Amino acid sequence: MTRTGPITRLLIANRGEIAARIIRSAHALGIATVAVYSDPDAEAPYVTLADQAVRLPGAAPADTYLRGDLIIAAAAAAGADAVHPGYGFLSENAAFARACSDAGLIFVGPAPDTIKAMGDKIAAKALMADAGVPVLPSATITDGADLDAASAAVGFPLLVKAAFGGGGRGMRLVAGPAELAKAVSSARSEAASAFGDGTVFLERFVTDPRHVEVQILGDTAGTVIHLFERECSIQRRYQKIVEECPSPAVGDSLREALTGAAVAAGRAVGYTGAGTVEFVLDRDGSFWFLEMNTRLQVEHPVTEEVTGLDLVELQLRIAEGEPLPVPARDARISGHAIEVRLYAEDVSAGFVPTTGTLHRFTFPEAPGIRVDTGFRDGSVVSPHYDAMLAKVIAHGPTRADAARRLARALGQAAIHGLTTNRDLLAAILHEPEFLACGTDTGYLTRHEPAALALTAAGAGPRPTAIHALAAALARQARHRAEASVLGTLPSGWRNVFSAPQRVGYTAAGQPREVSYRLRGDHADAEVDGIPLRALVRAATPDQVDLEIDGTRRVYRVHQVGADVYVDASDGSSALSEIPRFGDPTKLAPAGSLLAPMPGLVLRVLAEPGAVVTAGQPLLVLEAMKMEQTVSAPADGVVAELRAKAGEQVSTGQVLAVLQTEG
């Protein structure tokens, strides 16, 4: 039985944007809040947004946000009477929910038995089948299981999935029998590492279905309702990056069937609180149960935007024992909402996470735009946690309106300091198949992500060239403003003209050589040998107003050390000024294998002096829920091994040196 009662002080057992989101709703209800924070999160905005905060010493999730005993001790020390787990971390941990109840705390979520039942994906499928909810053929893989017989019963293609967990971890797609044994072995290893249990099962894979989920709510009186469906089909690495409500593929009759199945699933487990029932939806309208998430979903804002409800408020009211209110029971869909997840990651490098300081992180205030984030100017993105920077949500009368608003909000944002997936998200929102509602889980297979990102506004050589010129003109304006003598002379002035001013930048790893000469209010310039003639209407260290080929734009320039960020209506660029005289001591030795991302060295698979072949794994890194293998690029000998297991490394750090022929 779920413990309920009045909540006066709520501890949020989470971090970042969801912690801030929960704090705001709690404060609106007059509930005091307690935050918990790890050492890397000490300066995070949510920490001071709460009424008080308790430190969790350490950095790794296993030492901080996954320590249920520390969370409960913090609640006791702060005088909290309830705990909200948010999503991720301990949110679907039945033992933690039970421990909260045993400690006299209200757990804002379903009963521990419900969490346990749905956390076991194998048992959950059986329970759903008994409740009449459609399920896909599956088979549990035990030690010594006959893989051939199990796969024959399920059929190819199939997925190997972790029985306890989610988020794409412990999941492998298998096209045929030859790949199965290896996929099962690697999925077991990853599941054991991520969730503490290596049990996996096989499940029939539906090729390029839609991923559609239904939001449900249940109260302690036994009432279970739905708040319509969400479309979450556009995914990378089995993780959602674009979500919307309602689904453009779901009409009235299909909605009735989907939501009816979801409510039946909720009733079958006596669900209380907010939860989500996920389905795969085939082209012919057939659908099958995927899993039930016994927590608030990352993408809950799109449901809030189209219904006008506050799901966190409803969670808190249900936890206090209140029945579902009339506005929730009578909810209707109003307009359309789309959410994108902005990640610190390099799309062109295969979505590897990026870390560092967000020198500037702002979004425009605009009608229908909502930004849920746990970061601000100066925030540091660490390698210890998920790489999501923000959820950006747009609501409009129609799907097309929401997509336009969202694309503009992304384009107008200032995101300086880290590589992100912004260009990919903006490109998706403009892409014809997306606008024609043709989305499914194969979308980013048909549309190669790195190539799609290049179609975003500002991507390509010409906008970047103009941005480099704007950066150079802002640079000269800054030098003039800082000049201690002859400050009134124009930049680069000579009695007799001899040569243009020059400055070099790198952008996306490519050099950009800018040369220019100012003649009154005109700049005669070349970028990489391509001429540009610009009317310079104004140039300050922070802003350059240029007219080129009859088109006038204002370029906002932000310099941090050698790095320069340029934002305008034609896109954004991150440039780095090339020093005129390089430092030879910073060059890595020939044959160096560099860390492709910041992270923890999980395993070292070679020794100095070892003879290796091209493609042979040498080290395995882990960061932000992702493993990355560093392999030998060619046949050779390991001359040096500079990293060891358990060591934290940064992007570009030399891990090993390989000596090869020639």
N, C-alpha and C positions, 0 to 999 in steps of 0.2 A: 504493500500500500504506500502511495506517495504521501510524504509528510507535507502538510499545508498549514497556512496561518499567516497572520499579518507580517509584512516585511518592513523593518525599520532601517536596517543597514545591510547593504548587499555587497558581497565581495565578488569581483569579476576575476575568474580563474583563467585569464587570457591576456593578450597583449594587442598592441597595434590598433588598426581601425575598428575591429569588432569590439574591443574593450571600450574605445571612445564612443562607439555607437550605443552600447548598452548603458554606459554612464549617462548619456544625454537623456535617454528615455526614463531611466530611474529618477534622475533629478526632476524631470517633468512631472513625475508622480509624487514628488516630495520625499523620495527615498534617498538616504545618505549612501555614499559609495566608498568602497575600498578597492584600490588597485594593488596588484602585485607586479614586481618587475625584476628582471635579471640585471646583471651588471651592464651588458651592452644596451639595455633599454632605459638606463637611468635618466637620460635626457629626453625620452620619448614624450610627445605631447599628452598622451592619455594619463601619464603618471600624475601630472599636476592638475589635470582636469577632474580627477577624483577628489573627494574630500580628504582622503588620507591614503597613504600607500605603504606597503610592506616590501622590503627587499628580499629577494630570493638569491642568495649568494651563488655566483657561478654564471656560466654562459650557455652551455649546451642544454637543450631541452630536457634531456634525461636528468640533469642536475637541478632544474628549475621548474619549468611549467608542467613537467610530467611527474613531479614529486607531489603526489596527493597528500602525503603526510605533512609536507611543508605548507601546502595550501590550507589545509584544515587548521594547522597551528596558527597561521596568519589570521584566519577568520576568528579564531578564539581570542587572539591577542588584540584584534581590532574591535571586538564586540559585535561582529557581524552575526546575523541570524539566518542568512541565506547566501547561497553560492550560485552564480550564473556561469556555466562553463564556456559559453560562446560556441565556436566551432573549432575542430581540430583538437590537439592536445588531449585533455581528459574528457571531452564532451560526450564521447560514446564509450566511456569506461564504466561498466556496471559496478565494478568493485569500488570505484571512487564515489559513485552516486550512493552506494550503500553505506560507505564510510561517512559521507556527509550526514545521512539520516541517523546513523548510530551516534554521531557527535552532536545531535540535536539541531542540525542545520537543515533548512529547506533547500532542496536541490531543484533548481529551476530547469525542469526537464521531465521526461517520462520516468516511470518506476524502474528501479534497477533490473527487475526481471524482464521488462520490455526491452531495455537496452541489450541485455544479455542474449535474449532470443533473436533479436535482429542483427546483433553483432556477429553471430555465427551464420555466415551466408548460406551454408548448406542447410542448416536447420530452418532458416528463414524461408528458403524456397519450398521446403516441405510443408511448412505451416501455411504459406500462401496458397499452395495447391489445394490444401484441405479446405481453405476458405473460398475456393472457386476463382481465385485470381490466376490468369494465364501465366505459365512459367515455361522457360526453355528447357530442352533436354540437357541433363548434366550427369556427372559421375564424380564421386569423391575419390581422390588418389591417396591410398594408404600405403604404408611401407610394404613393398613386395607386390603391389597391385599389378595386374596384367594391363599394361598401357594399351596394347593392341585391342583387347576386348573392350576396355572402357571407351577408347576413341571410336570404335566401331558402333557402339551404342549411341554415342553423342552425334557423330558425323563431323566431317570436315567441311569448311574451315571451323576451327574452334578456338576458344580462349582458355588459357590456363590462368586461373584467378586465385588470389589469396582468400582463404576462408574467413580470416579475421583481418579486416583492414579495407583500404580503399585508396582513392587519389591516384590510381594508376600503378601503384607499387605492387610488386608481386604479380604482375599481369603480363602475359605473352600471347601474341597472336600466332597461331600455327596453321599453316596452309595444308600440310600433309604429314604422313607418318614419319618421314625421315627426320623431321625437325622436332618431334614430340619429346623424346627423352631429354634432349639438351634444354628445351624450354621448361620442362617440369623441374629439372635440377636447378636452373638459374632462378626460376620463380620461387621455389622453395627457399633458396638461400636469401633472396631479397626479402621475402615475407618474414622469415625468421628474424632477420636483422631489423626490419622496420616495425614489426608488430609483436615480436616475441613468440610467434607460433608459425611454423613453416607449413601448416596444412594447406593444401591447394585442391582445387577441383576443376574439372573440365566442363565447359559450357558451350553449347552451339553458338557459333558466331553468325550473326545476321549481317550480311555485307551492306555497308553504308546505310544503316538505318538512321532514323532520327532519334535523338535522345530527348525524351519528353518526360517531365516529372510533374507531380501534383502536390501542391501544398495542402497539408491537412492540419487541423486543430482539434484537440480533444480536451474536454474538461473532466473534473472529478465526478460529475454526475453521470458520466458514460456517454455524453453527446459527442459525436465525431462529425465534423463538417469538412468541406474542401473550400479552398480559395483559388480554384482554377488551376490551369497548367502553366508550365514554363518550358520554353524551347531552349535546350542547352547543347545543340548538336556540334557547334564549331569548337573543336578541341585540338590541343596539341599535347602529345605524350599522355593521352587519356585524361587530360585536365581541361576543364571548360575555360574558354576565354571570351566568349560572347554568349549572352543569355537574353531572352526576351519573354515578354508576357503580353498577350496570349501567344500561343504557337501559331504561326501563319499556316500550318498544315492541318489544324484541328478545327473542324466545323462543329455545329451544335450537336449532332448525333454522336460523333466520335468523342466530343467533350463529355457527353453524358455517360458514355461507356467507360472512359478513362477515369473520370472522377468517381464513378460508382465503384470501380475496382479498388481505387485508392481508399475510399471510405470503408469498404469491406475489409481491406488490409488493416486499417487502423482499429476497427472494431474487433478484429480477430485477436489482437494483442492488448486490448483495453487501453488504447493510447491516450495519454494526457500530455498537453503542451503542444508545441509546434514541431511538426515532422514533415518529411518529404518521402513520397513513394515514387521511385524512379522506374521508368519503362523504356524499352526499345520499341520503336514504331516503324513498321515496314511500309513500303510504298502502297500496299493494298489496304492499309488501315488496320492490319493485324498488329497486336501489341502484346508484349510479354513483360512480366515483372523482372526487374533488374536487382533492386535492393531497396531497403527502407533506411533512410538516414534519420536517426533518433535525436535530432538537434536542429538548430537554426542553420539554414544553408547560407553560403557566401552570397548567393544570388537573390536572397529574399527581398532586396529593395525593389525589384521590378514588380513583384506582387504588391508591395506597399504602394507603389506609384499608381497602379491601375485600380486599386480598391480604395485608396485613401486611408487604409488601416496602418497602425503601428504594431508590427508583429512582436517586437520586444515588449511593448506595453501589454499585449495580450498574454504573452508568456508569463509575465509577472503577476497579472491578475489571476490567471489560472493557478499559478503556484500559491496564491493566497487563498485559493478555494472558491473563487467567484465562478459562476456559470458563464458560458460564452455569451457575450453581449449581442443584442439585436443587430447592430451594424455589421458584426462578423457573420451572423447567421443569414443576413439578407444582402450580403455583399454582391456587387455587380461590377462588371468590367467597364472601365471608362478610359477610352483611348488605348494607346500602346506605349510600352516602355522597353527600352533596350539598355543593357548594361555591358560594359567591356571591362576586363581586368587588365590594368596597366601593370606590367611586370618589368623589373630590372633584369633584363636578359638580352642577349645578342642573338637575334633571329638568324642572321647570316651565318653564325657559327653553330647552328643547331640548337638554339634556345639555351645556351649555357648562361647561368646566372652571372650577374655583374654586381660588384659591391663598391662602396666608396661613399663619398659625401655628396648629398644633394645640395649644391650651392644655391640653387633657386628652384622652388617647387610651388607654382601658383597656377590656378585655373580661373578663367573669367567667370564673373557672375552673369548668368544669362537665364532667360525664361525657360523653365522645364529642365534645367540642369541641376544635378545633385552629385556631389563628390564625397565619397566616404573614404577617408585616408587616415593613416596613423603617422604621417610624416609632414614636415614643414621645411622651410629654408634652413639649411645647416644640419638637417638630420643625417645620421650615418646609417647606411644599409649594411648590415653585417652578414657574414656567411652562415650564421647559425640558424636562421629562420627562413620561412617562406619568402620568396622574392617579390611578392605582390606589393606594389606601391600604393595603389588606389583602385577603387571601383568607381567608374564614371558612368552615371546613369542619365538617360534622357527620356522624358515623357512628352508625348504629343498627341494630337487628335488622331493621327494615323501613323502607321509604321514608317512611311516615307518621311513624315515630319520628324519623328523621333530619330531616325537615322541621320537626317541632315543636321539636326541640332547637335547630336553627339559628335559627328565628324567635325563640325566647326569648333566645338569645345576642345576637342583634342588638338586641333590645329592652332588654337589660340593659347594653349597652355605653355608655360615656360618651365621646362624640365631640363635643368642644367647639372651636369656632373656625372651622369650615368647613361649608358646605352640602355634603351628600353624598346619595348615592342610597339610603341606608339604608331610608327608608320604602317606596320602590318594591320593594326586595328582600324586606322583611318582608311586604308586601302580596302579592307573588307566592307566597310560601310558604304563605299562608293562602287563596289564591284557589281556588275550587272546580274550575275546569278544570285547573289545575296539579295539584291533589291527585288528580284523576281521570286523571292521566297524559296529558292532552290537549295536550301541548306540541309546537309546531313553530316554524319560523322566522317564521311569521305571528302568533305569540302577542301581541307588543307592537303589532301592527296592530289586532288585534281588541280588545285592552285598552289604551286610550290611557294611556300611562305616567303623565302628571301626574294624571289622574283616578284611576288605580289606586293611586298613592301616597297619595292622600287617604283611602283606606280603611284605612290602617295604624293601629295603636293609637296614640292620642295626636293623630292628625290631626283637624281639625275645631275648631269654635269653643269648645265647652264645656271640653275638656281644656286648651286654650290659656288660656282665661279663668282656670281654677283655678291653672294654672302662674303666671300673672301675679300672682294674689293671693299665692301662695307666695313669689314673688320680692319682692313688696312687704313681706311680713311678715319675710322674712329681712333685708331692707334696714333695717327699723326696729329689728330686733334688733342689727344691726351698729352702727347709730347709737347705740343705748343702751349697747352695750359700749364704744364709743369716747368716750362723753360724759365730759367732764372735770368737770362739776358736775351735781348732782342726778341722778346715774346710777341711783338706786333708784326714781325715779318712772316709772310706766308711760309708754310712748310716746304722744305726743299728748295728755297729760293737761292738762285745763283745769279751773279752779274751776267755771266755767259753760260747758257744752258749746256751741260755736258752729258748727263745721263739721268734717266728717270730714277725715282725712289723705288726700292725693291724690298719685299718681305716674303718669306716663305712660310707656308702653313702645311699641315697634314690634315686631311679630312677623310674619315673612314679608311685610314691607312694609306691614302694616296696623297702624294705631294701636290701642292698648289702654289705655283710661283706667280706672285703678283708684282707687276711693275706699273707705275703710274706717274703722271706729271700733271700738276694742277695749273690751269691757265684761267685765272679769274674764277668764275663759278663752274668751270668745266673740268672734268678729269679725263685725260686721254690715257687709257689703261690697256694692259694686256694681262690676261690670266691664262697661264700655260700656253702662251703664244697666240691666244685668240683675242682679237681687239674688242674692247668695250669702250664706248664713249658715253659718258654720263654727265648730266646736269646735276651738280651738287647744290641742292637748295639749302641744305643745312648739314653741318657735321659737328657733333659733340662727342666726347668720349663714350656716351651712352646711347646715342641715337644718330642715325644717318638718314637723311631724306634725299633719295635719288630719283631721277627721271632718266630712264633708259628706253630708247626706241619708242618714245611717246607715252610710256607707262610709268607712273609715279608710285613709289612705295616708301614707307617708313620702315627702316631696319633697326630693331632694338638690339643693342650690343652690350654684352656683359662679359667682362674679362676677370678671370681668376688666375693669377700667376701667368703662366704661358698659355693657358686655355682660354679660348674665346667662344662665346655662344651668341649666335645670331638668330633672331626670330623675326618673321615677317609674314605677310599674307601668302607668300609663295612657299612657305615651309620654314624649317628650322635646320641649322647646321651647327655642328660642334667642330671647332678648329683648334689646332695646337700650333703655336708659333715655333718655327724651327730656329734654334739658336744659330747664329752665324758661325760659331766655332764649337764643334761637337766635343764631347768628353769621351776619349777613347777608353777610359777605365770602365765605362758602363756597358761596353760591348760584351755579349755572351760569347764563350768559346765556340768554335766551329763544332757542329754536331750536337748542339745543345737541344734537349727536349724540354720545352717550357710548359708550365702549368697552364692549361686552357681556361681555368676558372679558379677562383679562390675556394679553398675547401680543406678538408681533412684527408690526409693520406691514410686510406683504409688498409691497403695491402701493398707490399713491395714484392714483386714476383721474379726479380732477377738479382744477381750479385755482380759486383765489379769483376771484370775479367770474363764474364759469361759470353759465349757466342750465341747471338740471337738472329732470327730471320725476320724479314719484312712482315709486319702485321702481328708479330708476337707481343702479347700484353706484357708491359714492364711494371706498371703501377696502376692502382685504382684509387681515384679521388671520390669524395662524397661531399656534396654541399646542397642545401635547400631541397631535400627530398630526391636528389638525383645522383646517380653514380656515373663517373666518366672514366673510361679506360684510356691510359696513355700507352700507345703501342710503338714499336720500333718502325720508323718510316722506311728502313732499308735493312739489308743484311749487314751485320757488323759485330763489333765487340763492345760491351759496356765498359767504357774507359773510366767513368766516374759515376757514382750514385750519391747524389747530394740530399736526398729526402729519405726519411724513415717513417715507418708506420706510427700513426698517432700524432704526427707533426701537422700543424696548420700552415698552409702555404698560400701565397698570394698569386694573382694572375701574372703570368710572365716570369715567375720565379723558375730558375734552372733546377729541374728535378734530376736529370741524368745527362751524361755526355756520351754519345755514341760515336765510336770510331769506325768509319766505313772505308771501303776501297776507294781510293782517290780522294 
